[in-house]
Amino acid sequence: MIDAIASPSERDHLRRIIGLPARRKLRFLFGLTRDDRLTPLMFAPLVGVIAYTLLPVNVIPRWLFLLRKFDNLIIGAVGLWLFVKLTPPEVLDEHLASLEAPSAGSS
């Protein structure tokens, strides 16, 4: 499904972000929040995902009980995809390369 909606560059960025250990994901997000090239609108999908996860709101109706069990995962994946879509590729490459470098630590 991701192949149908994401370009090869976006798929690469998504795989690289998902493949980071949790500690490096936090460092990645913190580094992006300090980057002046990003606007608050670019962070809206991530803020929405965090709010959806923390608040007791369900978008998926009860009669779709199988999908409802995975609603946080679905909303999280869509939010991450939108974030990657809105963020300039060179900014993502720069921050990911700094975290993937061997000298970035053993997190």
Secondary structure as UniProt FT lines:
FT   HELIX           2..5
FT   HELIX           8..19
FT   HELIX           22..33
FT   TURN            36..37
FT   HELIX           40..54
FT   TURN            62..63
FT   HELIX           65..68
FT   TURN            69..70
FT   HELIX           71..86
FT   HELIX           89..100
FT   HELIX           102..104
//
